[in-house]
């Protein structure tokens, strides 16, 4: 299991030989034409969920890479609040 940083509440390992990169998987789909994309994106969710569970079980950290609506931020709770509205 990778060592964890103390300054980021234990969420980020100091070192890891590998990582699961999740690119643009957090999205509110509030844009023109999103309804056409949503059905394809929704089909991928179970596979990504299983992959994340396997990575966690193996001690592999997951890194989310999103543009967060044009603003970089690490406030995950705020992002989830926006998405649940």
FENCORVEN-V162577 format. One record per residue. N is the residue number from 0. RES is the residue in three letters. SS is DSSP state (h for helix, s for strand, l for the rest). PHI is phi in whole degrees, -180 to 180 (NA if undefined). Layout:
n=N res=RES ss=SS phi=PHI
n=N res=RES ss=SS phi=PHI
This chain:
n=0 res=UNK ss=l phi=NA
n=1 res=UNK ss=l phi=-65
n=2 res=UNK ss=l phi=-66
n=3 res=UNK ss=s phi=-112
n=4 res=UNK ss=l phi=-73
n=5 res=UNK ss=l phi=-90
n=6 res=UNK ss=l phi=-82
n=7 res=UNK ss=l phi=-118
n=8 res=UNK ss=l phi=60
n=9 res=UNK ss=l phi=75
n=10 res=UNK ss=l phi=-88
n=11 res=UNK ss=l phi=-122
n=12 res=UNK ss=s phi=-72
n=13 res=UNK ss=l phi=-67
n=14 res=UNK ss=l phi=-142
n=15 res=UNK ss=l phi=-160
n=16 res=UNK ss=l phi=-71
n=17 res=UNK ss=l phi=-150
n=18 res=UNK ss=s phi=-151
n=19 res=UNK ss=s phi=-94
n=20 res=UNK ss=s phi=-96
n=21 res=UNK ss=s phi=-111
n=22 res=UNK ss=s phi=-96
n=23 res=UNK ss=l phi=51
n=24 res=UNK ss=l phi=-98
n=25 res=UNK ss=l phi=-108
n=26 res=UNK ss=l phi=-155
n=27 res=UNK ss=l phi=-90
n=28 res=UNK ss=l phi=54
n=29 res=UNK ss=l phi=-101
n=30 res=UNK ss=l phi=-151
n=31 res=UNK ss=l phi=-60
n=32 res=UNK ss=l phi=83
n=33 res=UNK ss=h phi=-64
n=34 res=UNK ss=h phi=-61
n=35 res=UNK ss=h phi=-73
n=36 res=UNK ss=h phi=-83
n=37 res=UNK ss=h phi=-57
n=38 res=UNK ss=h phi=-64
n=39 res=UNK ss=h phi=-75
n=40 res=UNK ss=h phi=-64
n=41 res=UNK ss=h phi=-63
n=42 res=UNK ss=h phi=-68
n=43 res=UNK ss=h phi=-86
n=44 res=UNK ss=h phi=-55
n=45 res=UNK ss=h phi=-60
n=46 res=UNK ss=h phi=-69
n=47 res=UNK ss=h phi=-66
n=48 res=UNK ss=h phi=-62
n=49 res=UNK ss=h phi=-63
n=50 res=UNK ss=h phi=-63
n=51 res=UNK ss=h phi=-66
n=52 res=UNK ss=h phi=-61
n=53 res=UNK ss=h phi=-64
n=54 res=UNK ss=h phi=-63
n=55 res=UNK ss=h phi=-61
n=56 res=UNK ss=h phi=-62
n=57 res=UNK ss=l phi=-89
n=58 res=UNK ss=l phi=77
n=59 res=UNK ss=l phi=-95
n=60 res=UNK ss=s phi=-72
n=61 res=UNK ss=s phi=-104
n=62 res=UNK ss=s phi=-119
n=63 res=UNK ss=s phi=-92
n=64 res=UNK ss=s phi=-119
n=65 res=UNK ss=l phi=-139
n=66 res=UNK ss=l phi=-83
n=67 res=UNK ss=l phi=49
n=68 res=UNK ss=l phi=62
n=69 res=UNK ss=l phi=86
n=70 res=UNK ss=l phi=-126
n=71 res=UNK ss=l phi=-80
n=72 res=UNK ss=l phi=-154
n=73 res=UNK ss=l phi=-112
n=74 res=UNK ss=l phi=-87
n=75 res=UNK ss=h phi=-62
n=76 res=UNK ss=h phi=-62
n=77 res=UNK ss=h phi=-65
n=78 res=UNK ss=h phi=-63
n=79 res=UNK ss=h phi=-63
n=80 res=UNK ss=h phi=-61
n=81 res=UNK ss=h phi=-62
n=82 res=UNK ss=h phi=-69
n=83 res=UNK ss=l phi=-88
n=84 res=UNK ss=l phi=-77
